[in-house]
Amino acid sequence: MASLSMSAAGRAAGWTPKQNKLFEQALAVHDRDTPDRWHNVARAVGGGKSADDVRRYYELLVHDVANIEAGKVPFPAYRPPCPGPNVGYEADRLKHLKI
């Protein structure tokens, strides 16, 4: 399961966009020092998610962030904003990229 990305794992486990947002909000409230953190996060997410479900989901998130920071995730190939000649689009896009 370690090879799954967060989005693929989320879809595989049946996480809805709403549950994902609730998960993010619950993590902001229940930090690592919160007693029964994963039970509190699971309660906030709802939808039958258990403490183990949300803990595993968090571990996938941590794994994905580590891969991104290590440069193991390729930069997406964005399409130009409109059809037609886009001279300078790539240079302009990179100019505003903050690394």
Gaussian input, Z-matrix of N, CA and C with variables (Angstrom, degrees):
# hf/3-21g

backbone

0 1
 N
 C     1     B1
 C     2     B2     1     A1
 N     3     B3     2     A2     1     D1
 C     4     B4     3     A3     2     D2
 C     5     B5     4     A4     3     D3
 N     6     B6     5     A5     4     D4
 C     7     B7     6     A6     5     D5
 C     8     B8     7     A7     6     D6
 N     9     B9     8     A8     7     D7
 C    10    B10     9     A9     8     D8
 C    11    B11    10    A10     9     D9
 N    12    B12    11    A11    10    D10
 C    13    B13    12    A12    11    D11
 C    14    B14    13    A13    12    D12
 N    15    B15    14    A14    13    D13
 C    16    B16    15    A15    14    D14
 C    17    B17    16    A16    15    D15
 N    18    B18    17    A17    16    D16
 C    19    B19    18    A18    17    D17
 C    20    B20    19    A19    18    D18
 N    21    B21    20    A20    19    D19
 C    22    B22    21    A21    20    D20
 C    23    B23    22    A22    21    D21
 N    24    B24    23    A23    22    D22
 C    25    B25    24    A24    23    D23
 C    26    B26    25    A25    24    D24
 N    27    B27    26    A26    25    D25
 C    28    B28    27    A27    26    D26
 C    29    B29    28    A28    27    D27
 N    30    B30    29    A29    28    D28
 C    31    B31    30    A30    29    D29
 C    32    B32    31    A31    30    D30
 N    33    B33    32    A32    31    D31
 C    34    B34    33    A33    32    D32
 C    35    B35    34    A34    33    D33
 N    36    B36    35    A35    34    D34
 C    37    B37    36    A36    35    D35
 C    38    B38    37    A37    36    D36
 N    39    B39    38    A38    37    D37
 C    40    B40    39    A39    38    D38
 C    41    B41    40    A40    39    D39
 N    42    B42    41    A41    40    D40
 C    43    B43    42    A42    41    D41
 C    44    B44    43    A43    42    D42
 N    45    B45    44    A44    43    D43
 C    46    B46    45    A45    44    D44
 C    47    B47    46    A46    45    D45
 N    48    B48    47    A47    46    D46
 C    49    B49    48    A48    47    D47
 C    50    B50    49    A49    48    D48
 N    51    B51    50    A50    49    D49
 C    52    B52    51    A51    50    D50
 C    53    B53    52    A52    51    D51
 N    54    B54    53    A53    52    D52
 C    55    B55    54    A54    53    D53
 C    56    B56    55    A55    54    D54
 N    57    B57    56    A56    55    D55
 C    58    B58    57    A57    56    D56
 C    59    B59    58    A58    57    D57
 N    60    B60    59    A59    58    D58
 C    61    B61    60    A60    59    D59
 C    62    B62    61    A61    60    D60
 N    63    B63    62    A62    61    D61
 C    64    B64    63    A63    62    D62
 C    65    B65    64    A64    63    D63
 N    66    B66    65    A65    64    D64
 C    67    B67    66    A66    65    D65
 C    68    B68    67    A67    66    D66
 N    69    B69    68    A68    67    D67
 C    70    B70    69    A69    68    D68
 C    71    B71    70    A70    69    D69
 N    72    B72    71    A71    70    D70
 C    73    B73    72    A72    71    D71
 C    74    B74    73    A73    72    D72
 N    75    B75    74    A74    73    D73
 C    76    B76    75    A75    74    D74
 C    77    B77    76    A76    75    D75
 N    78    B78    77    A77    76    D76
 C    79    B79    78    A78    77    D77
 C    80    B80    79    A79    78    D78
 N    81    B81    80    A80    79    D79
 C    82    B82    81    A81    80    D80
 C    83    B83    82    A82    81    D81
 N    84    B84    83    A83    82    D82
 C    85    B85    84    A84    83    D83
 C    86    B86    85    A85    84    D84
 N    87    B87    86    A86    85    D85
 C    88    B88    87    A87    86    D86
 C    89    B89    88    A88    87    D87
 N    90    B90    89    A89    88    D88
 C    91    B91    90    A90    89    D89
 C    92    B92    91    A91    90    D90
 N    93    B93    92    A92    91    D91
 C    94    B94    93    A93    92    D92
 C    95    B95    94    A94    93    D93
 N    96    B96    95    A95    94    D94
 C    97    B97    96    A96    95    D95
 C    98    B98    97    A97    96    D96
 N    99    B99    98    A98    97    D97
 C   100   B100    99    A99    98    D98
 C   101   B101   100   A100    99    D99
 N   102   B102   101   A101   100   D100
 C   103   B103   102   A102   101   D101
 C   104   B104   103   A103   102   D102
 N   105   B105   104   A104   103   D103
 C   106   B106   105   A105   104   D104
 C   107   B107   106   A106   105   D105
 N   108   B108   107   A107   106   D106
 C   109   B109   108   A108   107   D107
 C   110   B110   109   A109   108   D108
 N   111   B111   110   A110   109   D109
 C   112   B112   111   A111   110   D110
 C   113   B113   112   A112   111   D111
 N   114   B114   113   A113   112   D112
 C   115   B115   114   A114   113   D113
 C   116   B116   115   A115   114   D114
 N   117   B117   116   A116   115   D115
 C   118   B118   117   A117   116   D116
 C   119   B119   118   A118   117   D117
 N   120   B120   119   A119   118   D118
 C   121   B121   120   A120   119   D119
 C   122   B122   121   A121   120   D120
 N   123   B123   122   A122   121   D121
 C   124   B124   123   A123   122   D122
 C   125   B125   124   A124   123   D123
 N   126   B126   125   A125   124   D124
 C   127   B127   126   A126   125   D125
 C   128   B128   127   A127   126   D126
 N   129   B129   128   A128   127   D127
 C   130   B130   129   A129   128   D128
 C   131   B131   130   A130   129   D129
 N   132   B132   131   A131   130   D130
 C   133   B133   132   A132   131   D131
 C   134   B134   133   A133   132   D132
 N   135   B135   134   A134   133   D133
 C   136   B136   135   A135   134   D134
 C   137   B137   136   A136   135   D135
 N   138   B138   137   A137   136   D136
 C   139   B139   138   A138   137   D137
 C   140   B140   139   A139   138   D138
 N   141   B141   140   A140   139   D139
 C   142   B142   141   A141   140   D140
 C   143   B143   142   A142   141   D141
 N   144   B144   143   A143   142   D142
 C   145   B145   144   A144   143   D143
 C   146   B146   145   A145   144   D144
 N   147   B147   146   A146   145   D145
 C   148   B148   147   A147   146   D146
 C   149   B149   148   A148   147   D147
 N   150   B150   149   A149   148   D148
 C   151   B151   150   A150   149   D149
 C   152   B152   151   A151   150   D150
 N   153   B153   152   A152   151   D151
 C   154   B154   153   A153   152   D152
 C   155   B155   154   A154   153   D153
 N   156   B156   155   A155   154   D154
 C   157   B157   156   A156   155   D155
 C   158   B158   157   A157   156   D156
 N   159   B159   158   A158   157   D157
 C   160   B160   159   A159   158   D158
 C   161   B161   160   A160   159   D159
 N   162   B162   161   A161   160   D160
 C   163   B163   162   A162   161   D161
 C   164   B164   163   A163   162   D162
 N   165   B165   164   A164   163   D163
 C   166   B166   165   A165   164   D164
 C   167   B167   166   A166   165   D165
 N   168   B168   167   A167   166   D166
 C   169   B169   168   A168   167   D167
 C   170   B170   169   A169   168   D168
 N   171   B171   170   A170   169   D169
 C   172   B172   171   A171   170   D170
 C   173   B173   172   A172   171   D171
 N   174   B174   173   A173   172   D172
 C   175   B175   174   A174   173   D173
 C   176   B176   175   A175   174   D174
 N   177   B177   176   A176   175   D175
 C   178   B178   177   A177   176   D176
 C   179   B179   178   A178   177   D177
 N   180   B180   179   A179   178   D178
 C   181   B181   180   A180   179   D179
 C   182   B182   181   A181   180   D180
 N   183   B183   182   A182   181   D181
 C   184   B184   183   A183   182   D182
 C   185   B185   184   A184   183   D183
 N   186   B186   185   A185   184   D184
 C   187   B187   186   A186   185   D185
 C   188   B188   187   A187   186   D186
 N   189   B189   188   A188   187   D187
 C   190   B190   189   A189   188   D188
 C   191   B191   190   A190   189   D189
 N   192   B192   191   A191   190   D190
 C   193   B193   192   A192   191   D191
 C   194   B194   193   A193   192   D192
 N   195   B195   194   A194   193   D193
 C   196   B196   195   A195   194   D194
 C   197   B197   196   A196   195   D195
 N   198   B198   197   A197   196   D196
 C   199   B199   198   A198   197   D197
 C   200   B200   199   A199   198   D198
 N   201   B201   200   A200   199   D199
 C   202   B202   201   A201   200   D200
 C   203   B203   202   A202   201   D201
 N   204   B204   203   A203   202   D202
 C   205   B205   204   A204   203   D203
 C   206   B206   205   A205   204   D204
 N   207   B207   206   A206   205   D205
 C   208   B208   207   A207   206   D206
 C   209   B209   208   A208   207   D207
 N   210   B210   209   A209   208   D208
 C   211   B211   210   A210   209   D209
 C   212   B212   211   A211   210   D210
 N   213   B213   212   A212   211   D211
 C   214   B214   213   A213   212   D212
 C   215   B215   214   A214   213   D213
 N   216   B216   215   A215   214   D214
 C   217   B217   216   A216   215   D215
 C   218   B218   217   A217   216   D216
 N   219   B219   218   A218   217   D217
 C   220   B220   219   A219   218   D218
 C   221   B221   220   A220   219   D219
 N   222   B222   221   A221   220   D220
 C   223   B223   222   A222   221   D221
 C   224   B224   223   A223   222   D222
 N   225   B225   224   A224   223   D223
 C   226   B226   225   A225   224   D224
 C   227   B227   226   A226   225   D225
 N   228   B228   227   A227   226   D226
 C   229   B229   228   A228   227   D227
 C   230   B230   229   A229   228   D228
 N   231   B231   230   A230   229   D229
 C   232   B232   231   A231   230   D230
 C   233   B233   232   A232   231   D231
 N   234   B234   233   A233   232   D232
 C   235   B235   234   A234   233   D233
 C   236   B236   235   A235   234   D234
 N   237   B237   236   A236   235   D235
 C   238   B238   237   A237   236   D236
 C   239   B239   238   A238   237   D237
 N   240   B240   239   A239   238   D238
 C   241   B241   240   A240   239   D239
 C   242   B242   241   A241   240   D240
 N   243   B243   242   A242   241   D241
 C   244   B244   243   A243   242   D242
 C   245   B245   244   A244   243   D243
 N   246   B246   245   A245   244   D244
 C   247   B247   246   A246   245   D245
 C   248   B248   247   A247   246   D246
 N   249   B249   248   A248   247   D247
 C   250   B250   249   A249   248   D248
 C   251   B251   250   A250   249   D249
 N   252   B252   251   A251   250   D250
 C   253   B253   252   A252   251   D251
 C   254   B254   253   A253   252   D252
 N   255   B255   254   A254   253   D253
 C   256   B256   255   A255   254   D254
 C   257   B257   256   A256   255   D255
 N   258   B258   257   A257   256   D256
 C   259   B259   258   A258   257   D257
 C   260   B260   259   A259   258   D258
 N   261   B261   260   A260   259   D259
 C   262   B262   261   A261   260   D260
 C   263   B263   262   A262   261   D261
 N   264   B264   263   A263   262   D262
 C   265   B265   264   A264   263   D263
 C   266   B266   265   A265   264   D264
 N   267   B267   266   A266   265   D265
 C   268   B268   267   A267   266   D266
 C   269   B269   268   A268   267   D267
 N   270   B270   269   A269   268   D268
 C   271   B271   270   A270   269   D269
 C   272   B272   271   A271   270   D270
 N   273   B273   272   A272   271   D271
 C   274   B274   273   A273   272   D272
 C   275   B275   274   A274   273   D273
 N   276   B276   275   A275   274   D274
 C   277   B277   276   A276   275   D275
 C   278   B278   277   A277   276   D276
 N   279   B279   278   A278   277   D277
 C   280   B280   279   A279   278   D278
 C   281   B281   280   A280   279   D279
 N   282   B282   281   A281   280   D280
 C   283   B283   282   A282   281   D281
 C   284   B284   283   A283   282   D282
 N   285   B285   284   A284   283   D283
 C   286   B286   285   A285   284   D284
 C   287   B287   286   A286   285   D285
 N   288   B288   287   A287   286   D286
 C   289   B289   288   A288   287   D287
 C   290   B290   289   A289   288   D288
 N   291   B291   290   A290   289   D289
 C   292   B292   291   A291   290   D290
 C   293   B293   292   A292   291   D291
 N   294   B294   293   A293   292   D292
 C   295   B295   294   A294   293   D293
 C   296   B296   295   A295   294   D294

   B1=1.4506
   B2=1.5222
   B3=1.3007
   B4=1.4600
   B5=1.5196
   B6=1.3390
   B7=1.4525
   B8=1.5194
   B9=1.3143
   B10=1.4561
   B11=1.5147
   B12=1.3077
   B13=1.4619
   B14=1.5122
   B15=1.3304
   B16=1.4554
   B17=1.5220
   B18=1.3288
   B19=1.4611
   B20=1.5212
   B21=1.3244
   B22=1.4603
   B23=1.5211
   B24=1.3145
   B25=1.4615
   B26=1.5193
   B27=1.3235
   B28=1.4578
   B29=1.5068
   B30=1.3280
   B31=1.4640
   B32=1.5209
   B33=1.3293
   B34=1.4586
   B35=1.5229
   B36=1.3210
   B37=1.4593
   B38=1.5265
   B39=1.3374
   B40=1.4467
   B41=1.5164
   B42=1.3055
   B43=1.4636
   B44=1.5234
   B45=1.3058
   B46=1.4585
   B47=1.5291
   B48=1.3328
   B49=1.4716
   B50=1.5327
   B51=1.3256
   B52=1.4678
   B53=1.5357
   B54=1.3396
   B55=1.4650
   B56=1.5196
   B57=1.3290
   B58=1.4578
   B59=1.5254
   B60=1.3322
   B61=1.4690
   B62=1.5347
   B63=1.3281
   B64=1.4653
   B65=1.5259
   B66=1.3268
   B67=1.4624
   B68=1.5314
   B69=1.3332
   B70=1.4660
   B71=1.5284
   B72=1.3237
   B73=1.4637
   B74=1.5285
   B75=1.3258
   B76=1.4624
   B77=1.5232
   B78=1.3358
   B79=1.4697
   B80=1.5191
   B81=1.3284
   B82=1.4627
   B83=1.5230
   B84=1.3221
   B85=1.4688
   B86=1.5261
   B87=1.3258
   B88=1.4707
   B89=1.5235
   B90=1.3355
   B91=1.4576
   B92=1.5190
   B93=1.3281
   B94=1.4686
   B95=1.5299
   B96=1.3322
   B97=1.4662
   B98=1.5266
   B99=1.3271
   B100=1.4640
   B101=1.5218
   B102=1.3405
   B103=1.4692
   B104=1.5326
   B105=1.3097
   B106=1.4637
   B107=1.5278
   B108=1.3124
   B109=1.4725
   B110=1.5191
   B111=1.3240
   B112=1.4630
   B113=1.5233
   B114=1.3108
   B115=1.4746
   B116=1.5288
   B117=1.3351
   B118=1.4617
   B119=1.5250
   B120=1.3267
   B121=1.4636
   B122=1.5257
   B123=1.3286
   B124=1.4701
   B125=1.5230
   B126=1.3038
   B127=1.4654
   B128=1.5210
   B129=1.3310
   B130=1.4620
   B131=1.5287
   B132=1.3213
   B133=1.4643
   B134=1.5283
   B135=1.3240
   B136=1.4680
   B137=1.5163
   B138=1.3195
   B139=1.4628
   B140=1.5065
   B141=1.3285
   B142=1.4538
   B143=1.5233
   B144=1.3242
   B145=1.4681
   B146=1.5233
   B147=1.3151
   B148=1.4628
   B149=1.5308
   B150=1.3211
   B151=1.4602
   B152=1.5313
   B153=1.3305
   B154=1.4658
   B155=1.5273
   B156=1.3384
   B157=1.4725
   B158=1.5272
   B159=1.3230
   B160=1.4700
   B161=1.5290
   B162=1.3165
   B163=1.4652
   B164=1.5308
   B165=1.3360
   B166=1.4646
   B167=1.5350
   B168=1.3159
   B169=1.4658
   B170=1.5333
   B171=1.3352
   B172=1.4594
   B173=1.5318
   B174=1.3179
   B175=1.4576
   B176=1.5277
   B177=1.3459
   B178=1.4618
   B179=1.5285
   B180=1.3136
   B181=1.4651
   B182=1.5291
   B183=1.3121
   B184=1.4668
   B185=1.5272
   B186=1.3155
   B187=1.4673
   B188=1.5236
   B189=1.3347
   B190=1.4620
   B191=1.5275
   B192=1.3185
   B193=1.4692
   B194=1.5288
   B195=1.3197
   B196=1.4682
   B197=1.5279
   B198=1.3332
   B199=1.4644
   B200=1.5220
   B201=1.3215
   B202=1.4650
   B203=1.5168
   B204=1.3268
   B205=1.4672
   B206=1.5217
   B207=1.3390
   B208=1.4605
   B209=1.5260
   B210=1.3314
   B211=1.4572
   B212=1.5098
   B213=1.3308
   B214=1.4590
   B215=1.5282
   B216=1.3180
   B217=1.4607
   B218=1.5198
   B219=1.3351
   B220=1.4625
   B221=1.5230
   B222=1.3209
   B223=1.4530
   B224=1.5243
   B225=1.3344
   B226=1.4613
   B227=1.5314
   B228=1.3093
   B229=1.4642
   B230=1.5209
   B231=1.3243
   B232=1.4497
   B233=1.5163
   B234=1.3168
   B235=1.4556
   B236=1.5294
   B237=1.3015
   B238=1.4744
   B239=1.5265
   B240=1.3211
   B241=1.4540
   B242=1.5218
   B243=1.3282
   B244=1.4619
   B245=1.5263
   B246=1.3316
   B247=1.4660
   B248=1.5261
   B249=1.2991
   B250=1.4603
   B251=1.5054
   B252=1.3180
   B253=1.4740
   B254=1.5300
   B255=1.2997
   B256=1.4687
   B257=1.5130
   B258=1.2892
   B259=1.4557
   B260=1.5257
   B261=1.2701
   B262=1.4550
   B263=1.5156
   B264=1.3357
   B265=1.4622
   B266=1.5231
   B267=1.3190
   B268=1.4668
   B269=1.5277
   B270=1.3171
   B271=1.4608
   B272=1.5236
   B273=1.3261
   B274=1.4592
   B275=1.5302
   B276=1.3315
   B277=1.4700
   B278=1.5163
   B279=1.3054
   B280=1.4528
   B281=1.5199
   B282=1.3270
   B283=1.4623
   B284=1.5289
   B285=1.3231
   B286=1.4592
   B287=1.5315
   B288=1.3178
   B289=1.4534
   B290=1.5141
   B291=1.3125
   B292=1.4667
   B293=1.5182
   B294=1.2895
   B295=1.4642
   B296=1.5032
   A1=110.51
   A2=119.18
   A3=121.91
   A4=112.17
   A5=117.74
   A6=119.14
   A7=112.66
   A8=118.68
   A9=121.01
   A10=110.90
   A11=115.99
   A12=119.13
   A13=108.24
   A14=115.79
   A15=121.73
   A16=110.78
   A17=118.24
   A18=120.56
   A19=110.95
   A20=117.65
   A21=120.08
   A22=110.70
   A23=116.87
   A24=120.34
   A25=110.30
   A26=116.53
   A27=120.84
   A28=111.59
   A29=115.97
   A30=119.01
   A31=110.23
   A32=116.95
   A33=120.64
   A34=110.96
   A35=117.06
   A36=120.85
   A37=112.11
   A38=117.46
   A39=120.54
   A40=114.74
   A41=117.93
   A42=121.72
   A43=108.60
   A44=116.72
   A45=121.65
   A46=108.86
   A47=117.30
   A48=119.01
   A49=111.91
   A50=117.04
   A51=120.05
   A52=110.69
   A53=116.76
   A54=119.59
   A55=110.94
   A56=117.16
   A57=120.16
   A58=110.59
   A59=116.96
   A60=121.15
   A61=110.24
   A62=116.96
   A63=120.68
   A64=110.95
   A65=115.96
   A66=122.23
   A67=110.03
   A68=116.45
   A69=120.53
   A70=111.09
   A71=116.29
   A72=120.23
   A73=111.13
   A74=116.51
   A75=120.36
   A76=111.17
   A77=117.21
   A78=119.84
   A79=111.07
   A80=116.73
   A81=120.21
   A82=111.19
   A83=116.84
   A84=121.50
   A85=111.40
   A86=116.00
   A87=121.60
   A88=109.07
   A89=116.75
   A90=120.32
   A91=110.93
   A92=115.81
   A93=120.04
   A94=113.40
   A95=117.70
   A96=120.76
   A97=113.07
   A98=117.35
   A99=121.04
   A100=109.93
   A101=117.37
   A102=118.92
   A103=109.81
   A104=117.08
   A105=123.06
   A106=111.85
   A107=115.04
   A108=120.79
   A109=112.66
   A110=117.89
   A111=120.38
   A112=111.81
   A113=117.95
   A114=120.17
   A115=109.92
   A116=117.11
   A117=121.11
   A118=111.38
   A119=116.73
   A120=120.45
   A121=109.68
   A122=117.35
   A123=120.95
   A124=110.79
   A125=117.16
   A126=121.04
   A127=110.49
   A128=117.14
   A129=121.31
   A130=111.77
   A131=116.96
   A132=121.75
   A133=110.52
   A134=116.04
   A135=119.77
   A136=112.10
   A137=116.14
   A138=121.14
   A139=114.85
   A140=116.53
   A141=119.56
   A142=114.53
   A143=117.72
   A144=120.06
   A145=109.48
   A146=115.65
   A147=121.45
   A148=109.82
   A149=114.93
   A150=120.32
   A151=109.92
   A152=117.27
   A153=120.46
   A154=111.42
   A155=117.23
   A156=120.98
   A157=110.65
   A158=116.89
   A159=119.52
   A160=111.22
   A161=117.70
   A162=120.07
   A163=110.07
   A164=117.21
   A165=120.49
   A166=110.73
   A167=116.66
   A168=121.37
   A169=110.08
   A170=116.00
   A171=121.27
   A172=110.70
   A173=117.28
   A174=121.38
   A175=110.97
   A176=117.43
   A177=120.59
   A178=110.81
   A179=115.85
   A180=120.75
   A181=110.22
   A182=116.98
   A183=121.60
   A184=110.28
   A185=116.79
   A186=122.12
   A187=110.03
   A188=117.61
   A189=121.34
   A190=111.46
   A191=116.93
   A192=120.73
   A193=109.79
   A194=117.45
   A195=120.92
   A196=110.60
   A197=117.37
   A198=120.41
   A199=111.83
   A200=117.29
   A201=121.11
   A202=109.91
   A203=116.71
   A204=120.82
   A205=112.26
   A206=117.18
   A207=121.12
   A208=112.10
   A209=117.01
   A210=120.59
   A211=113.92
   A212=117.74
   A213=121.62
   A214=113.07
   A215=117.15
   A216=121.14
   A217=107.11
   A218=116.89
   A219=118.77
   A220=112.12
   A221=115.00
   A222=121.88
   A223=107.88
   A224=118.79
   A225=120.06
   A226=111.75
   A227=116.16
   A228=121.65
   A229=107.88
   A230=115.96
   A231=120.59
   A232=110.60
   A233=115.53
   A234=120.28
   A235=108.90
   A236=116.79
   A237=119.33
   A238=110.14
   A239=117.78
   A240=120.79
   A241=114.71
   A242=118.94
   A243=120.22
   A244=109.09
   A245=116.04
   A246=118.10
   A247=110.83
   A248=115.52
   A249=120.05
   A250=110.89
   A251=115.38
   A252=118.66
   A253=110.68
   A254=115.31
   A255=121.54
   A256=109.29
   A257=115.74
   A258=121.25
   A259=108.67
   A260=115.16
   A261=120.07
   A262=114.61
   A263=117.45
   A264=119.37
   A265=111.13
   A266=116.69
   A267=120.68
   A268=110.93
   A269=117.02
   A270=120.47
   A271=110.72
   A272=117.20
   A273=120.96
   A274=110.37
   A275=116.52
   A276=120.84
   A277=110.46
   A278=117.14
   A279=120.82
   A280=112.12
   A281=117.37
   A282=120.87
   A283=111.01
   A284=116.95
   A285=120.93
   A286=113.13
   A287=116.59
   A288=121.25
   A289=109.90
   A290=116.52
   A291=120.86
   A292=108.60
   A293=115.88
   A294=120.13
   A295=108.98
   D1=-17.24
   D2=-178.07
   D3=-64.40
   D4=-20.05
   D5=-179.37
   D6=-82.82
   D7=-10.10
   D8=177.76
   D9=-75.80
   D10=141.46
   D11=173.47
   D12=-81.64
   D13=168.51
   D14=179.80
   D15=-57.75
   D16=-45.13
   D17=-177.58
   D18=-67.78
   D19=-41.52
   D20=179.03
   D21=-67.15
   D22=-41.08
   D23=179.48
   D24=-66.26
   D25=-38.92
   D26=179.49
   D27=-62.22
   D28=-44.45
   D29=178.17
   D30=-66.10
   D31=-40.89
   D32=-177.96
   D33=-64.02
   D34=-35.34
   D35=-176.95
   D36=-89.44
   D37=-2.31
   D38=178.23
   D39=81.22
   D40=33.50
   D41=177.29
   D42=-84.99
   D43=127.38
   D44=176.73
   D45=-86.67
   D46=161.19
   D47=174.70
   D48=-56.93
   D49=-36.97
   D50=179.03
   D51=-65.05
   D52=-44.08
   D53=178.16
   D54=-63.44
   D55=-37.70
   D56=178.42
   D57=-62.97
   D58=-41.92
   D59=178.29
   D60=-65.12
   D61=-43.37
   D62=177.49
   D63=-61.98
   D64=-37.99
   D65=177.12
   D66=-60.45
   D67=-48.51
   D68=179.64
   D69=-60.69
   D70=-43.71
   D71=-179.68
   D72=-65.34
   D73=-40.56
   D74=179.84
   D75=-65.37
   D76=-37.02
   D77=177.42
   D78=-64.01
   D79=-34.21
   D80=178.99
   D81=-68.11
   D82=-30.13
   D83=-178.66
   D84=-86.93
   D85=-42.38
   D86=-174.40
   D87=-105.09
   D88=88.97
   D89=-179.73
   D90=-77.27
   D91=-177.94
   D92=-173.69
   D93=-64.35
   D94=-17.69
   D95=179.39
   D96=-89.72
   D97=-2.81
   D98=-179.74
   D99=-73.53
   D100=126.02
   D101=174.84
   D102=-61.85
   D103=140.74
   D104=-179.85
   D105=55.59
   D106=39.72
   D107=-176.54
   D108=-50.58
   D109=-52.08
   D110=-173.21
   D111=-69.48
   D112=-31.54
   D113=174.73
   D114=-66.57
   D115=-41.32
   D116=178.53
   D117=-65.38
   D118=-41.75
   D119=178.96
   D120=-65.39
   D121=-44.23
   D122=178.86
   D123=-60.36
   D124=-41.52
   D125=178.73
   D126=-62.86
   D127=-40.25
   D128=-179.94
   D129=-68.69
   D130=-36.84
   D131=-179.18
   D132=-72.32
   D133=-41.62
   D134=179.92
   D135=71.23
   D136=-158.08
   D137=177.91
   D138=64.27
   D139=21.68
   D140=178.60
   D141=79.67
   D142=10.49
   D143=178.60
   D144=-73.08
   D145=133.94
   D146=179.56
   D147=-92.12
   D148=170.20
   D149=175.87
   D150=-59.85
   D151=-38.93
   D152=177.92
   D153=-66.27
   D154=-38.53
   D155=178.23
   D156=-59.17
   D157=-49.45
   D158=-176.15
   D159=-71.97
   D160=-32.65
   D161=176.75
   D162=-65.20
   D163=-44.23
   D164=178.52
   D165=-64.33
   D166=-39.27
   D167=178.43
   D168=-62.40
   D169=-41.03
   D170=176.64
   D171=-62.82
   D172=-42.65
   D173=179.77
   D174=-62.50
   D175=-37.09
   D176=175.26
   D177=-64.74
   D178=-40.09
   D179=177.98
   D180=-61.56
   D181=-46.70
   D182=178.75
   D183=-60.09
   D184=-42.06
   D185=179.20
   D186=-63.17
   D187=-44.70
   D188=179.39
   D189=-62.91
   D190=-43.40
   D191=179.61
   D192=-62.59
   D193=-41.85
   D194=178.37
   D195=-61.32
   D196=-41.49
   D197=178.24
   D198=-65.88
   D199=-39.58
   D200=177.81
   D201=-63.47
   D202=-47.89
   D203=-179.00
   D204=-65.02
   D205=-27.98
   D206=178.99
   D207=-84.53
   D208=-0.04
   D209=179.55
   D210=76.46
   D211=19.39
   D212=-178.49
   D213=-88.25
   D214=-2.95
   D215=179.26
   D216=-109.12
   D217=120.60
   D218=-177.40
   D219=-67.71
   D220=148.83
   D221=176.96
   D222=-67.39
   D223=130.02
   D224=-178.18
   D225=-62.68
   D226=147.41
   D227=177.48
   D228=-90.38
   D229=88.65
   D230=179.85
   D231=-71.99
   D232=144.63
   D233=175.34
   D234=-85.96
   D235=152.29
   D236=175.75
   D237=-58.06
   D238=153.42
   D239=-175.09
   D240=-66.52
   D241=-23.04
   D242=179.24
   D243=-147.63
   D244=154.66
   D245=178.70
   D246=-69.07
   D247=159.48
   D248=178.78
   D249=108.01
   D250=-174.04
   D251=-178.30
   D252=-67.09
   D253=129.43
   D254=-179.90
   D255=-124.79
   D256=53.80
   D257=-179.90
   D258=-60.37
   D259=126.27
   D260=178.03
   D261=84.64
   D262=-0.47
   D263=-178.37
   D264=-60.05
   D265=-48.96
   D266=-177.72
   D267=-61.45
   D268=-44.75
   D269=179.44
   D270=-63.95
   D271=-40.37
   D272=179.75
   D273=-66.12
   D274=-41.77
   D275=179.25
   D276=-62.27
   D277=-44.16
   D278=-179.39
   D279=-69.60
   D280=-29.63
   D281=179.41
   D282=-61.03
   D283=-34.03
   D284=-176.77
   D285=-93.82
   D286=-1.24
   D287=179.97
   D288=-74.53
   D289=126.79
   D290=179.34
   D291=-105.84
   D292=117.84
   D293=-178.79
   D294=-114.91

